[in-house]
Amino acid sequence: MSSYGHAMTSSPALDNLHALVELGLTNPFEPHRMALDRALLGDQFRDFTGERVLVLKGDATALDPNFTLIMERLEDALHGVVDHLGAEAAPPHVAQLVERGVLLLGFRRLSQPLVALMQRARDAPAGALPAPEYETFVAFWRTWMRHPALRGASLGEAHAFALLFQFHRAYHAIFESVVGGAAAAAALRASIWESIFTRDLARYAAFWFDRMQGFSTLITGPSGTGKELVASAIGTSTYVAFDVRPKAFVANPYRGFLAINISAMASTLVESELFGHQKGAFTGAVASREGWLEKAGPHGCVFLDEIGELDAGLQVKLLRLLQNRQFSRLGESQHRSFEGRVLAATNRDLEQEMDAGRFREDLYYRLNANIIQTPPLAAQIAEDPTELLDFLRFIAARLVGPSAVDEAHAVATQAHTYVLRELGVDYAWPGNFRELEQVVRNVVLHGSYVPRARRGGHGWAPQLEDALGHALRDGPVTAQDVLGALCAVAQDHCGSFVGAANALQLDRRTVRARATAWRERHAAKVDTP
């Protein structure tokens, strides 16, 4: 039991508030978060998704109803502590606990004005971002924090407002970037949140908020799995300080994310885009130009897509940049400081690239302080086939716009029927989400979609000959062997048994049985070119 002045605050009240704050500070996308919510709420818990993890569907502005219930309990717990404080200063740990609770409560109570600010920022130019919503925040904040016993709190109004705006940007960015209830998708959402706020949100708010530039992030995964979306979610969710005098954020966070696709440019152009150049540095450099490293500023992120394609000379320059945070424009000797954050992505295996001498090991270890892996689409669908329809609904909603709900439903249903009939639920999706998007567009335009493997004839002869040649060395090959090899090769090329069955004009069950028997009998590994 603790006593402040003439008031008493019971230990159970503090314990209750502490438990609620700890839960509120837990990563909202943590795979075990819903289990924690369920344990706290008991019979009040609302199983609104039917999932084990927080599945993001529909409107991002509609907060998790369980979070709303927790915030109602948090508000009651705050009253249970604050209303019994005396005039004397509360111990620092109590003041900070209340302050964190009020910050969490602000996420719910100020959701509408903060979402409006976020939407306005997306259309605003670079530079300072006016935020008249600050007045609404101050009125809310001072209702709680003006109590004389809480003068030991440490965040400050401007910093608390900046954190709330960052929380909303990050929550919505993750909501919009990653859908699905598969374990891999849940882990991806949690990893993005930690890349923005670290694993300890309280420590982040107190210390790390303006030091994240030192943490490079490497995003790996197959092509078409949304690596740039992940990078954008991190890059647009950086902390931006708020200046109370002009009532504006010092920068627009949506204008600080700058992306370079290394594979789409010549190395000299990549160097100029990244580092900038002086007038006369090379043929055609008729004026000096700042690169992305300068434009990013202290609140920006430079995203290097396809980092595995970077040539050896630029790898050295990037390594120096990450080591000493300094660079020079092409054609100058002056050193400039880089204050932003570096994000990179690749679909290559960089460890293999290092073994082959194509990628510097020291650069790899500078980039891999934080590694995020995007999961392939086929793996998520294999875990739960119902995910396919959810993904199609998500893509259709983006394609037709938020107001055409019925049309989005019709498009998703049409595409889902086509995929199941022509490709099959076990289709390999070599193009991942990018290919799934093209399926939706093709079904809308033409009513069909032809995978790359089926275009321009089957072209399976070399692989089929190779497979049968290996079998012939082991003994006679029967007609059933030929059919089995053909089914196996077709399944590899088409990505699924359904696709192979359509291509060969055979029953799907026949294709599956023959291909499986062939592989079991001959132990033939059919490699996709």
Protein Blocks (a to p, Z undefined) as FASTA:
>chain_A
ZZehjbccdfklmmmmmmmmmmmmpcfklmklmmmmmmmnmmmpccfkopabdcdehjfk
lccfklmmmmmmmmmmmmmmmmmccfbdcdfklmmmmmmmmmmmmmmmmmmmmmmmmmmm
mmpcedjdddfklmmmmmmmmmmmmpmklmmpcnbmmlmmmmmmmmmmmmmmmmmmpgcj
bfklmmmmmmmmmmmnojblklmmmmmmmmmmmpccddeddehilpmmmmmmmmmmcccd
ddfklopafbdfklmcccddfklpcfklmmmmmnopaehkaghiabccddfklmnommbc
cddehkllpcfklmmmmmmmmmnopacdehiabdcddfbdcddddfbdfklmmmnopacf
klmmmmmmpccddddfklmmmmommlmmmmmmmmmmmmnopklmmlmmmmmmmmmmmmmm
mnopkbgklnlmmlmmmmmmmmmmnopacdfklggijolmmmmmmmmmmmmmnoccdfkl
mmmmmmmmmmmmnopaklmmmmnopafklmmmmmmmmmmmnopacddZZ
